[in-house]
Amino acid sequence: MKTTNIKPSITGITSRKGLSALALIIGAASLLPATGASAHGYVSSPKSRVIMCKENGIENPSHPACIAAKAAGNQGLYTPQEVAVGGVRDNHEDYIPDGRLCSANRANLYGMDLARTDWPATQVSSGFLDFVWTNTAAHKTTYFRYYITKEGYDHSQPLRWSDLVQIHESGPADQEWVSTHTVWMPPRTGKHIVYSIWQRDWVRDAAEGFYQCIDVDYGNGGGTPSSSSSSAPSSVSSSSSSIPSNDTCATLPAWNSSAVYNNGNQVKHNGNRYQAQWWTQSQDPAYNSGPAGSGFVWLDLGACTGSPVSSSSVSSSSSSSPATSSSSSSVSTGNCTSPAYVDGSSYSTGAKVVNGGSEYECTVGGWCTVGGPYAPGAGWAWTNAWSFVRSCN
């Protein structure tokens, strides 16, 4: 509104009551954010870089990295929920150049892009980890994506798109005030950056994208899953069935190069069973797989053939990730009272079972539920999922 349009209304107010009313109107207007309704969301756990430095003090930070960021420009920390770009419509690399990923190319946040090794970081290890977006405005969502820097990433260089590998993608979601995603963190050592993108649904909502850099520190030994990791996000239930042939992968979908797989999804391919550890597409399991902790996107769970056995058919809560496994169980004997282990059944961290005459305790629920190579005392990778308690004899 032009000044000439508001002068008559101001000069026409002569009473004290009129002036008070005008003051109230001006005061209320000053409380509105400069960007109107453009308040959206940020990663609150593990804390993103913008939140770390905001909490360290925007005007008088004490952390060296945040002090340097202030000198380079960090006024955007007043609104960390607005690290956003309008109209991206899934074309993130076209709108955000290399070296400006953490600021989303916003000049008032260029300090977030500084190439440093001392950004405040959250201690993590390989395994499942919950990431939480706290949303100050709820929007319809196409996806949340998560990337992590490659092993050997050079922190002295600005972050580039080519430094990242995608590890997770959520499905579409309706309006949420809090969005939580259980993401598989691949094996790494030292400090790394997790990059998260929240893409609004441009068909039902708007084409805006939001961006967050999260600094994490694996230390020197973050290469294998640990018991501190949360269990797999899929809930499983078992029902007894009989496998008429010796193909233990009979109910698994065949790997499809055009399909998208997230952590926990299992497929059969070239006579083997494989399980995705994080987001993947077009990566052939035969050439991109290995045992737990090997750093490959696919876990090799072994051949599909075996002796015909009574089976516990495991189905995932996600329609895209049916997980089935052959069943073998032991009979509780001796002085152990824990139930017999059933391959492929759902086990949470802390559960105790008896298998092969010994008692075991689950240390990583996500792996215990997989069974097969993680069967306690029997599978080649069982020590990644279970700990030995005692002999039952």
C-alpha positions as CSV (number, residue, x, y, z in Angstrom):
1,M,0.0,0.0,0.0
2,K,1.4,3.4,-1.0
3,T,2.1,6.1,1.6
4,T,-0.3,8.5,-0.1
5,N,-3.1,6.0,0.5
6,I,-2.6,5.8,4.3
7,K,-2.0,9.5,5.1
8,P,-5.7,10.5,5.1
9,S,-6.5,7.8,7.6
10,I,-3.7,8.8,9.9
11,T,-4.2,12.6,9.8
12,G,-8.0,12.0,10.2
13,I,-7.4,10.5,13.7
14,T,-7.5,13.3,16.2
15,S,-8.8,11.6,19.3
16,R,-6.7,9.8,21.9
17,K,-9.0,6.8,21.4
18,G,-8.2,6.9,17.6
19,L,-4.5,7.1,18.2
20,S,-4.6,4.2,20.6
21,A,-6.4,2.1,18.0
22,L,-3.8,2.9,15.4
23,A,-1.0,2.0,17.7
24,L,-2.6,-1.4,18.4
25,I,-2.9,-2.0,14.6
26,I,0.8,-1.1,13.9
27,G,2.0,-3.1,16.9
28,A,0.1,-6.2,15.8
29,A,1.5,-5.9,12.3
30,S,5.0,-5.7,13.6
31,L,4.6,-9.1,15.3
32,L,3.9,-10.9,12.0
33,P,6.9,-12.7,10.5
34,A,8.4,-10.9,7.5
35,T,7.8,-14.0,5.3
36,G,4.1,-14.4,6.2
37,A,3.1,-18.0,6.6
38,S,6.4,-19.4,5.4
39,A,7.4,-21.2,8.6
40,H,7.9,-24.9,8.1
41,G,10.3,-27.3,9.7
42,Y,13.8,-28.4,10.8
43,V,15.6,-31.6,12.0
44,S,15.5,-31.5,15.8
45,S,17.0,-34.9,16.5
46,P,19.8,-35.5,15.8
47,K,20.1,-31.7,15.9
48,S,20.9,-30.1,12.5
49,R,23.7,-27.6,12.0
50,V,21.3,-24.6,12.0
51,I,19.8,-25.8,15.4
52,M,23.2,-26.5,16.9
53,C,24.4,-22.9,16.1
54,K,21.1,-21.3,17.0
55,E,21.2,-22.9,20.5
56,N,24.9,-21.9,20.8
57,G,23.9,-18.2,20.4
58,I,23.1,-16.4,17.2
59,E,24.6,-13.0,18.2
60,N,27.3,-14.3,20.7
61,P,28.2,-17.9,19.8
62,S,30.9,-19.7,21.7
63,H,31.7,-22.6,19.5
64,P,34.5,-21.8,17.0
65,A,32.5,-23.1,14.0
66,C,29.4,-21.0,14.9
67,I,31.6,-18.0,15.5
68,A,33.0,-18.3,12.0
69,A,29.5,-18.9,10.7
70,K,28.3,-15.6,12.3
71,A,31.1,-13.7,10.5
72,A,30.2,-15.3,7.2
73,G,26.5,-14.7,7.6
74,N,24.0,-16.6,9.8
75,Q,21.0,-14.3,10.3
76,G,18.9,-17.0,8.9
77,L,19.3,-18.9,12.2
78,Y,16.5,-16.8,13.6
79,T,14.2,-18.8,11.4
80,P,15.8,-22.3,11.1
81,Q,12.5,-23.6,9.8
82,E,12.9,-21.6,6.6
83,V,16.0,-23.2,5.0
84,A,13.9,-23.6,1.9
85,V,13.6,-23.0,-1.8
86,G,10.3,-22.4,-3.5
87,G,9.2,-24.1,-6.7
88,V,11.9,-26.8,-6.8
89,R,9.5,-29.6,-7.6
90,D,12.1,-32.3,-7.1
91,N,14.8,-30.5,-9.1
92,H,17.0,-29.8,-6.1
93,E,20.4,-29.8,-7.9
94,D,19.1,-27.2,-10.4
95,Y,18.3,-24.7,-7.6
96,I,21.1,-25.4,-5.1
97,P,24.7,-25.3,-6.5
98,D,27.6,-27.3,-5.1
99,G,29.0,-25.6,-2.0
100,R,25.7,-24.2,-1.0
101,L,23.8,-27.3,0.2
102,C,23.6,-26.5,3.9
103,S,22.4,-22.9,3.3
104,A,20.1,-23.9,0.4
105,N,21.8,-21.1,-1.4
106,R,20.3,-18.5,0.9
107,A,22.7,-15.6,1.5
108,N,21.6,-15.1,5.1
109,L,22.8,-18.6,5.9
110,Y,26.1,-18.8,3.9
111,G,27.9,-19.3,7.2
112,M,26.4,-22.8,7.3
113,D,28.3,-23.8,4.2
114,L,31.8,-23.3,5.7
115,A,34.1,-26.3,5.0
116,R,35.3,-27.1,8.5
117,T,36.1,-30.2,10.6
118,D,34.8,-28.9,13.9
119,W,31.1,-28.4,13.4
120,P,29.2,-29.6,16.5
121,A,28.3,-33.3,15.8
122,T,26.1,-36.0,17.3
123,Q,27.8,-39.3,18.2
124,V,26.3,-42.2,16.1
125,S,27.1,-45.7,15.0
126,S,26.1,-47.9,12.1
127,G,22.5,-49.2,12.5
128,F,19.0,-47.9,12.7
129,L,18.6,-44.3,13.9
130,D,15.5,-42.1,14.2
131,F,15.5,-38.7,12.6
132,V,12.9,-36.2,13.7
133,W,11.6,-33.2,11.8
134,T,9.8,-30.7,14.0
135,N,7.4,-28.8,11.7
136,T,6.2,-25.3,12.5
137,A,3.7,-25.6,9.7
138,A,2.2,-28.9,8.5
139,H,2.3,-29.6,4.8
140,K,1.4,-32.5,2.5
141,T,4.5,-34.4,1.6
142,T,5.9,-36.1,-1.4
143,Y,8.9,-37.5,0.4
144,F,11.6,-36.9,3.0
145,R,15.0,-38.0,1.7
146,Y,18.3,-38.7,3.6
147,Y,21.8,-38.7,2.2
148,I,25.2,-39.2,3.8
149,T,28.7,-38.3,2.7
150,K,30.8,-41.1,1.3
151,E,33.5,-42.7,3.3
152,G,36.7,-40.6,3.0
153,Y,34.7,-37.3,2.5
154,D,37.1,-34.3,2.7
155,H,35.6,-31.8,5.2
156,S,38.1,-29.1,4.0
157,Q,36.2,-28.9,0.7
158,P,32.7,-27.4,0.3
159,L,29.9,-30.0,0.3
160,R,28.9,-31.1,-3.2
161,W,26.0,-33.2,-4.5
162,S,28.5,-35.8,-5.7
163,D,29.8,-36.2,-2.2
164,L,26.5,-37.7,-1.1
165,V,24.8,-41.2,-1.4
166,Q,21.1,-41.6,-0.7
167,I,20.3,-43.8,2.3
168,H,16.5,-43.4,2.8
169,E,13.3,-42.1,1.2
170,S,10.0,-42.0,3.0
171,G,6.7,-42.3,1.2
172,P,4.1,-39.6,0.7
173,A,2.5,-38.3,3.9
174,D,-0.3,-36.0,4.9
175,Q,0.1,-32.9,7.1
176,E,2.3,-33.7,10.1
177,W,3.6,-31.5,12.9
178,V,6.3,-34.1,13.8
179,S,7.8,-36.4,11.2
180,T,9.9,-39.3,12.4
181,H,11.9,-41.6,10.1
182,T,13.9,-44.7,11.0
183,V,17.0,-44.5,8.8
184,W,19.7,-47.2,8.4
185,M,23.1,-45.5,9.0
186,P,25.7,-47.3,6.8
187,P,29.1,-48.1,8.2
188,R,31.4,-45.1,8.3
189,T,34.3,-43.7,10.4
190,G,35.0,-40.2,11.6
191,K,32.8,-37.2,11.0
192,H,30.1,-37.1,8.2
193,I,27.2,-35.0,7.1
194,V,23.7,-36.3,6.8
195,Y,21.7,-34.2,4.3
196,S,17.9,-34.3,4.5
197,I,15.3,-32.9,2.1
198,W,11.6,-32.4,2.8
199,Q,9.8,-32.1,-0.5
200,R,6.2,-30.7,-0.3
201,D,3.6,-32.3,-2.5
202,W,3.4,-29.9,-5.5
203,V,0.2,-31.5,-6.7
204,R,-1.8,-31.3,-3.5
205,D,0.2,-28.5,-1.8
206,A,3.2,-26.5,-3.1
207,A,6.5,-27.2,-4.8
208,E,8.7,-25.9,-2.0
209,G,11.6,-27.9,-0.6
210,F,13.3,-27.7,2.8
211,Y,16.9,-28.7,3.5
212,Q,19.0,-29.6,6.6
213,C,22.6,-30.5,7.2
214,I,23.1,-32.8,10.3
215,D,26.7,-33.4,11.5
216,V,27.4,-36.8,12.9
217,D,30.5,-38.5,14.3
218,Y,31.1,-42.2,14.1
219,G,34.4,-42.0,15.8
220,N,37.0,-44.6,14.6
221,G,34.8,-47.7,15.0
222,G,31.4,-47.0,13.6
223,G,31.5,-49.8,11.0
224,T,29.2,-52.4,12.5
225,P,25.6,-52.3,13.9
226,S,25.5,-51.8,17.7
227,S,23.0,-52.6,20.4
228,S,22.3,-48.8,20.8
229,S,20.7,-48.7,17.4
230,S,17.0,-48.9,17.3
231,S,15.3,-52.0,16.0
232,A,14.0,-52.3,12.4
233,P,11.0,-50.1,11.7
234,S,8.8,-52.9,10.3
235,S,6.7,-54.9,12.7
236,V,6.4,-58.6,11.9
237,S,4.0,-61.3,12.7
238,S,4.5,-65.0,12.2
239,S,2.1,-67.7,11.1
240,S,2.9,-71.3,10.7
241,S,3.0,-72.7,7.2
242,S,4.7,-75.4,5.3
243,I,7.1,-74.9,2.4
244,P,6.4,-77.7,-0.1
245,S,9.7,-77.3,-1.8
246,N,13.3,-76.5,-0.8
247,D,13.0,-72.9,-2.1
248,T,13.1,-70.8,1.0
249,C,12.7,-67.6,-1.1
250,A,9.5,-68.8,-2.8
251,T,7.4,-65.9,-1.4
252,L,9.9,-63.2,-2.0
253,P,9.6,-60.8,-4.9
254,A,12.4,-60.9,-7.6
255,W,14.8,-58.0,-7.6
256,N,13.6,-55.3,-10.0
257,S,16.2,-52.8,-11.3
258,S,13.5,-50.1,-11.6
259,A,12.0,-50.6,-8.1
260,V,12.9,-48.5,-5.1
261,Y,14.0,-50.4,-1.9
262,N,14.4,-49.1,1.7
263,N,16.0,-50.7,4.7
264,G,14.5,-54.1,5.6
265,N,13.1,-54.9,2.1
266,Q,14.1,-58.4,1.0
267,V,14.3,-59.8,-2.5
268,K,15.5,-63.0,-4.3
269,H,18.0,-62.7,-7.1
270,N,20.1,-65.3,-8.9
271,G,19.1,-68.0,-6.3
272,N,20.0,-65.8,-3.3
273,R,18.2,-63.9,-0.7
274,Y,19.2,-60.2,-0.2
275,Q,18.1,-57.5,2.2
276,A,18.4,-53.8,1.6
277,Q,20.2,-51.8,4.3
278,W,19.2,-48.4,3.0
279,W,17.5,-46.7,0.1
280,T,18.6,-48.2,-3.2
281,Q,17.6,-48.4,-6.9
282,S,19.2,-50.1,-9.8
283,Q,22.1,-51.5,-7.7
284,D,22.3,-55.2,-8.6
285,P,22.5,-57.2,-5.3
286,A,24.8,-59.7,-6.9
287,Y,27.5,-57.0,-7.2
288,N,26.6,-54.7,-4.3
289,S,26.2,-57.1,-1.4
290,G,28.2,-58.5,1.6
291,P,27.9,-59.4,5.2
292,A,26.7,-57.0,8.0
293,G,29.2,-54.2,8.5
294,S,30.8,-54.6,5.0
295,G,29.4,-51.2,3.8
296,F,27.4,-52.6,0.9
297,V,23.8,-51.5,0.3
298,W,22.6,-55.1,0.2
299,L,23.0,-57.8,2.8
300,D,23.7,-61.3,1.4
301,L,21.4,-63.6,3.4
302,G,22.5,-66.7,1.6
303,A,21.2,-69.2,-0.9
304,C,17.4,-69.8,-1.3
305,T,17.8,-73.6,-1.3
306,G,17.7,-75.9,1.7
307,S,16.0,-78.8,3.2
308,P,12.2,-78.7,3.2
309,V,11.1,-77.6,6.7
310,S,8.1,-76.3,8.6
311,S,8.2,-72.5,8.2
312,S,7.3,-69.4,10.0
313,S,6.1,-67.0,7.3
314,V,7.1,-63.5,8.2
315,S,5.3,-60.6,6.6
316,S,6.3,-56.9,6.9
317,S,4.0,-54.2,7.9
318,S,5.1,-52.4,4.7
319,S,3.5,-53.8,1.6
320,S,6.7,-53.3,-0.4
321,S,8.9,-55.4,1.9
322,P,7.6,-59.0,2.4
323,A,10.2,-60.8,4.5
324,T,10.0,-64.6,4.8
325,S,12.4,-67.0,6.4
326,S,12.6,-70.7,6.9
327,S,12.0,-71.8,10.4
328,S,14.1,-73.9,12.7
329,S,13.5,-74.2,16.4
330,S,15.1,-75.8,19.4
331,V,13.6,-77.6,22.3
332,S,14.1,-76.0,25.7
333,T,16.2,-78.4,27.8
334,G,18.2,-78.5,31.0
335,N,18.0,-75.5,33.4
336,C,16.9,-72.9,30.7
337,T,13.3,-71.7,30.8
338,S,13.4,-69.3,27.9
339,P,11.3,-70.2,24.8
340,A,12.7,-72.0,21.9
341,Y,14.1,-69.9,19.1
342,V,11.9,-69.8,15.9
343,D,13.8,-68.5,12.9
344,G,12.1,-65.4,11.3
345,S,9.9,-64.6,14.3
346,S,9.8,-61.1,15.7
347,Y,12.4,-60.5,18.5
348,S,13.0,-57.2,20.3
349,T,16.2,-56.2,22.0
350,G,16.5,-58.0,25.3
351,A,14.5,-61.1,24.3
352,K,16.0,-64.4,25.4
353,V,15.7,-67.7,23.6
354,V,17.1,-71.2,23.6
355,N,18.7,-72.6,20.5
356,G,21.0,-75.6,20.1
357,G,21.2,-76.3,23.8
358,S,22.2,-72.8,24.8
359,E,20.5,-69.5,25.8
360,Y,21.0,-66.3,23.9
361,E,19.9,-62.7,24.4
362,C,18.9,-60.4,21.5
363,T,21.1,-57.3,21.3
364,V,19.8,-55.8,18.0
365,G,16.2,-56.4,17.4
366,G,16.3,-55.6,13.7
367,W,18.9,-58.3,13.1
368,C,17.3,-60.9,15.5
369,T,14.1,-60.7,13.5
370,V,15.9,-61.4,10.2
371,G,16.9,-64.9,11.3
372,G,18.9,-67.1,8.8
373,P,22.5,-65.9,9.0
374,Y,21.6,-64.2,12.4
375,A,20.1,-67.3,14.0
376,P,21.7,-67.4,17.5
377,G,24.6,-69.7,17.8
378,A,24.0,-71.1,14.3
379,G,24.1,-68.3,11.6
380,W,27.4,-67.0,10.3
381,A,26.6,-63.5,11.5
382,W,24.8,-64.4,14.8
383,T,27.2,-62.4,17.0
384,N,26.0,-59.2,15.3
385,A,22.5,-59.8,16.7
386,W,22.7,-62.0,19.8
387,S,24.9,-62.5,22.8
388,F,25.6,-65.9,24.5
389,V,24.1,-66.2,27.9
390,R,24.8,-69.7,29.1
391,S,24.7,-73.4,28.3
392,C,21.4,-75.1,29.2
393,N,23.0,-78.5,30.0
